[in-house]
Amino acid sequence: MTVKTFRIITLGCKVNQFESASLKASLLDSDWSEASKNKKADVIVVNTCIVTKTASSQSRQAIHKAIRENPSCVMAAVGCYAQVYPEELARIPGVNLIAGNTVKDRLPGILTQGIDPDRQCIISEEFGEERAFEQLSLKGFPDRTRAFLKIQDGCESFCSYCIVPFARGPLRSLKPSQALSMLKALSSAGYKEAVLTGIHLGKYGVDLKDGITLEGLLHMIKREGFPLRIRLSSLEPNEIGEGIIEMMAEENWLCRHFHIPLQSGDNGILNGMNRHYTAQTFSRLVERIRRRIPLAAIGVDVMAGFPGEDLQAFQGTFSLIQDLPISYLHVFPFSPRRGTKAAGFSGHVDRESIKERAAQLRSLGQRKKKNFHRSCLGKEFLALAEGWDSEEKKLMKGMTDNYLPAVFPSSQDLKNQLVPVVLESLEKGRVVGKPVSLSHSLLGTCLCLMFLMRSFISFCLF
């Protein structure tokens, strides 16, 4: 029997990355083989994104390129684009399968059963109101030191600019017992860090009807004592309570890193966006985090050029961010998405103004990032080594718990190890550090003691 080969191309968020990794694991378990780089594949899957017009364009470009380089392949376009705008993908010559997010759990079986290369198959289903969380299988993330674990899916906020609720459906959550089981498996596989991710992570548990929340799940993770650190993906500003802030301040296994969407610093624009907080409450939240966790990374999403954003509203956003202790920015030019309310709003900002405002915000973000990196110099952090930055120069690269990309010298490959590093300088936008011997590192010593205690407790319970 001929072994089928596949390649998966992923665009977009960490949830997509998790789902692609799950699909890969399922295909490998079904005796498929992943096509090596620059080799032809029998089936190519493009896991698409449509959060912005740019993301849609990149998804189409990836599909066109894959077909051009593998003209005889079966092309499957899946994910958010396929869920919301399947008719657009159907117009691309050479696309054989178009399947939305409602069938991602069935996708391995659909591909294994076979797709007729001479016809186009579109699987378009609506999300049901009582749809359950689709638990996908996962064994790991080859070539990655950090694992992603999707514990939540769906969004019901319907921000006026956002197409995601139509692409992802209603709120649904992975059961706590299953989340803990998957974290245990990732830990046993050797991962030192797992990122808890979701489409609307702060709403974790609302559909489970047992009172569980994201904070409650974190307490369960704490009791398990897994020897890996946990990072949280994006959280809405009105869903970050004192309990999570306090836990992040006290627990060394919970990464000191918040990513919080602001979108606008003007209350009128926030109201038009259907965002349920004010610039003032956002400001107080950021200040509270910085006071309680001085070295926490605080990343912020901001949008330029939402309809009705005049110069005064933009300047208000710019000034708010300039005055806050923010660590980095993700800047998004407003992109009208067909099917959203904002696409029909009046007062659209011209493209050149949007481009100029986005450029100003990105420049401010670079200054914020540099200032945050500078504030961390002279301090010790645990960096998760990701591999060689330059094997010739014996430089490793890694990520600290507070999201600092660090480069440090090493005589050996320390990939996937937590390395105590003192950060010493900034060079070409990177933080350069020096490894600290565990015997001389208070942080490293505490980490070793923590792992020893966990092992001892697990042994006694066993």
N, C-alpha and C positions, 0 to 999 in steps of 0.2 A: 504494500500500500504506500502511495506517495505521500510524504509528509507535507502538509500545507504550511506555507510561510505567511507571516503577517508583519505589518508595521503599524504602530499607533502614533499619530501626531496630535499633540495636545495644545490647545490654546486656552487662555483664560486663567481662572482662579484655582486655588488650592483644592477646592471640591472637585473640579474637573481632573486635576492631577491624581487625586485619590481614586476617582472612578476609572481613569485610564489604567492605573496600576492594578486595580481589581480585574478589569477586563483582560489585561495581559496575563495575570496569574491564572485566570480561568482557561484561557486558550492554551497556555503551556500545560495545564493539567489535562487538557483534552488532546494532548500529543501534537499540538501545533509547534512550529518553530519560529522564533523571531528572526526576521531577515537581518543580516548584518549590514553595517553601514555601506552605502553605495551598491547594495545588491538588490535585485528585483524581488518584489513580494507578490504572492498570489492575491492577498487581500490587504488593502490599506484602509485604516480607520482614521478619519479626522474628527476629533472631539472638539466641536466648535464653540465659539463664544460670540455673543451679540450685545454685550453690555454697552458698547459705543459703536458708532459708525466705523471707526477705525478697526475695532475688533471684528466686525462683520467683514470688512474688506480683507483683513488678514486671514480670516477663515476661508474666504473664497480663493485668495491667492494660494493658500496652502493646498487646497483641493486641486486647483489648476496645475500647480507645479508637480504634485504627486502624479496626476494623470499624464502629464507631459513626459515625466521621467519613467513611468511604468504604464505605458499605453494598454497593456494586456491585463492589467490588474482588475480585480473587483473593487470598486471604490464605494466605501460606506461613509456617508456624512451623518454624524450623530450629534446629540446634545442639544444645547439651547437654541441654536440657529434652526436646527431641524424641527424643534418643538414649535417654534413661533412662526417662522417664515419658510415652511417646507417648499412652497411654490417657487421661491427664489432659487433654492438649491436645485429644484427639478429642472430649471432652465440651463444648468451647466452640463454640456455634453460629456458623457463618460461616467456620470454618477449613477451607480446601480442601486444603492440602498440609502434611503433617507429615513432615519429613525430618531424620534425625540427622546426626551428624558423619561417618559413613562415606560419605556421598554429597556432601559439600560440593564436591569437585572436579568432580562431574557436575551440580551444581545449575544452572549457567547453561544447559546443554543441556536439562535437564528443564523449566525455565521457558520457554525459547524454543520448545520443542516444543509447549507449551501444557498447561494444567491445566483439566480439565472443571469449570466452576463449579457444576455441579449434583450433584457427588459428592465425597466426601472420599477423598483418596489418602494412605495411610500407607506410607512407605518405611522399614522397620525392618530393619536388618542387624546382625549381630554383627561385632565386630572379629576378624579372623583373627590367629593368633599371628605369622605372617610378613608382616603388612601393611607395605607400604612407605610412606615419607613421601609425602604428597600435595603435590606442588609446585604451588602456585597462582600464576597470573599476577598481576603487579602493576606498575602504572606510577607510582603515587604516591598521595598523600593530600591531596586538594584542601582548601584552607583550613587546612592544618596545616604548621607549620615543622619538626616532628619526624616522621620516618618510623619505622614499625615493621617489623621483619623477623622473621618466624617462622622459626626455624631448628631447632625441636624440637617434638615433639608427644608426647602420651601420658604416663602415669605408672603405675608398678608398685609404689609404696610402700604403698598401701592403709592410710593412716592411718585409725584406727578411726572417725573422725568424718566422713571425706571421701568424697563421691560421685564426685569427678572421675575416678578411674581407670575407673569404669564408663562415664563419658561420653566419655572420650578414648582409651581403649584402650592398647595396648602402647607401649613406648618406640620412637621412630623419629626420625631426624635428616635434615636437609637436607645433601646432600653439600657438602664444603668448596668445591669448584669452583663449584657453583651459588650458594652463599652469597656468594662473592667477586664473582661475576658480577652478582648482584642489588644488592650494595653499590655496585659500579661504576656500575650504571644509576641508582641513587638519587642518587649523587654527581653524575653527569652531568646529572641533572634539576634540580640546584641545591640539594639538601638539604644542610644543614650538620650535621645530627645524625641518627643512626639508633639505634633501641633494639632490641637483640637480645632476642628474647622466645621463650618456650616454656612448656609446661605444667610441665615439670621440667627447667629450663634446664641445671642442673648435670650432668645425665646426657647432655648432648649428646655424640654420637659413639659411645656404647656399643654401638649396633646396627650400626655401619658396619664393625666388625671389621678396622680398619686402624690401630688405636692412636690415632686422633684424639680429642682432648678439647676442651673449651671453651677451655682455656688454649692448646692448640695452634692452634685456629682464630684466637685473638687474635694469636698470633705471625704467622700468615699475613696477617692484616689489616694488621699493622704493616709487613710487608715490601711490601705493595701501596702504602702511603702515600696512601690516599684522603684528599682534603681535606675530611673531615668527622669529627666526633667520634662516638665510640661510647659508648652507655650500656647497662648490663646491667640486665635486669629481675630478678625475685626469684631468689635463690640460697639453697639449704639451708645451714645452718651447718656441717655436716660435709662440704660440697663446696666450701668456700672455702679453697684452699691458699695457701701462701706465695707461689707463683709469680704468682697473680692479684693478691694484695695488693701485691707488689713492682712488678708492671707498672703497676698503677693509681697507685702512688706516683711512678713515674718517667716515665710517658708522658702528655703533655698532651692527646693525642687520646682517651684513655680517661677518661670522666667519673668524678670522685671521688664515687661514689654506690653504696652497697650497700643492698639491701632484703633483710632476713633474717627468715624466720619463726622466732619463739621459741615461741609458742602458750601455754607455761606455764613458770613458774620453779620448779615443784615436780617433783622427779624421779619421784615416784610417779604423778603425773598424766601426765607425759611418757611413762612406760612404758605407761600405759593408752591413751594416744593412738597408740601404736606409733611414737613418734618416737625415732630412734636417736642421741641425744646427751643430755648432762646439762646442768643449769643451770650447772654449773661450767665445762664446756667452752665453752658459749655465752658466758659472762662473759669467759673468757680470750680468745676470738676477738675480741669487741668491743673489749676493751682493747688487743689487739695491733693492730687496724686503727687505732684512735685514735692510738696511739703512732707508727705508721709514716706515717699520713696524717692529720695533726691537723685539717684542715678538711673531711674526708670527711663526707658525709651518711650516716648510718646509720639507716635506717628499719626498724621492727620490727613484725611481726604478732603479736598476742596475743589469746587467746580467754578469755572470761569464762564461768564456769559449766559447765565440762565435768563430766560425771557423776563424783561422788566428790570434787569440789573443795570441801572444807570451808573454814572461815574461815582456818585456819592456812595451808592451801595457797594460798589467794588472797593472803593477806598476804605470803607468801614471794615470789610473783610480783611483787606491787606493790613490795616492797622491792628486789628484784633490779633491776627497771627503774629505780627511783628512784636507785639507786647507780651505774648504768652511764651512760657518755657517749653516750646515744642521742639522735638528732636529731628523730625524730617517731614516732608510733605509729599503726597501723591496728588498731582494736579490733573484735572480732567476738564477739557473744553466741553461746554454743553453740546450735546449731540441729540437732535430730535429723533425719537424712535417712534415709528409708525405704531399706533395702538395705544400710546400713552397720552395723558391729558395735556402735558406740556407741549406736545407737538402742535396742538391747536391754539396755544396761547398767543395773544398779541404781544407786541413789544420785543420781538426777536432782535438780538444784538447782531450787528454785522460781523462777518467772518474775520475781518482784519482786527477789529477791536477785541474779539475773543482771543485771537492769536496773541495779540500784544499783552492782554491781561494774564493769559496763561504763562507767557514768558516772564512777566514780572513776578508772578507767584513762584515759578520754578527757581528763579534767581534767589528769591527770599528763602526758599526751601534749602538751597545749597548753603546759604549763610547759616541758617539754623542748624543744619547737620554739622557743619564745621565747628560751630560753637559748642554743640553737644559733645562731639568727639574730643574737643580740647578740654572740656570740663572733666573728662574721664582720665586724662593723662596723670601718671603717677600713682594710679590705683590698680589693685589686683582684681582680676576676673577669671572665671573658668571659661575657657574657649573650647568649644567642640571642634576638634580638628577635622577639616573636610578633605584634606589631601595636600599634595604638593602645590604650592604657588610657583615654585621653581626648584625642581630637583637638583639642577646644576648648582644653584646658589644655596641649596639646603634651606629653603624657606617654606614653611608650612602656612596654610591659610585656615582660618576657622572663624566661628561665630560665638560671641559672648552671649550670656543669657539676656543682656540688655541690648542685643541686636547690633553690636559693633563688629564689623568685618575686620578681623585682626590678622596680621602677618607676623610670624615670629620664626627665628632660626631653630633648626633641629638637626641633629646628626642622623636621625632615623625617621622613618615614616610613622607618624603617630595618628594616622587616620582613624576616626571614630573613637578617639580617646578625649577625655576631658582634661585639659592642660591648664594649670594655673599660670597666668601670664600677667606681668606688669606692663601696662601700656606706657610707652615712652615718648613717641613722637608721631607727627602727622606727615606723611609723604605722599604726594600726588593723590590726595583724596582718600588715602588709606591710613589705618592706625597700625603703627609698628610697635611690637612689644618684645619682651624678653621672658622666656619660660622661667618659672621659679621652681626650684627643687621642692618636692613634696615635704621633705624633712624640714625645710625652712619656711614653708607656707602655711599660715594659719588656716586659710581657706581650704587648701588641699588636705590638711590634716583633719579638719572638721568633716570634709566630704568622705574621707576614708573611714572615720569613726562612724559616720552615719550609715555607710554601707555595711560595716561590720555589725552594727547593732541590728540592722534589718535582717542580715543573714542569721544572727544568733536567735532573734525572735522567731523567724521562720523555722529554724531547726527545732526550737523548743516546741512550737505548735505542732510540727510534724511528729 
